[in-house]
């Protein structure tokens, strides 16, 4: 089985994330896309993160009933901060018959050489790259990684913008799935 791994804080998950995941599933040879909710990204401030179990639940309700999309808490059991290379080694041991690929934006792809054990990732895992607004896809891997460019539709939505709207009392309707919006409001997340 071919699995696309879509890593992120998903703080919160929004329609932009869902469009990318669905596009990867529909327009590639992937059998499933797994949202790997990162409890702590080594490149981001952890103080602004909603609890990882709350973020995981928001992903779960966002993709409820969607065949081929899964929310995963794999990194919750691994040392923090979360390093993609460590997660990949863990997954390969746990699921030896699966073929894993990475799904990432052009900004992350450009920064890939700065990641811990980047050479290991580049040599062993295909990478599906989607263009981020204002970011060209710059080859960061010297042609080592089998890179596939995805021409996915992009929305100019960021989790930061959503959090700012919540904090300011503005609506996030249409930015996130309705169930996600209701859960954020019900629990007072990001206020």
Order of alpha helices (4+ residues) and beta strands (2+ residues): beta-alpha-beta-alpha-beta-alpha-beta-alpha-alpha-beta-beta-alpha-alpha
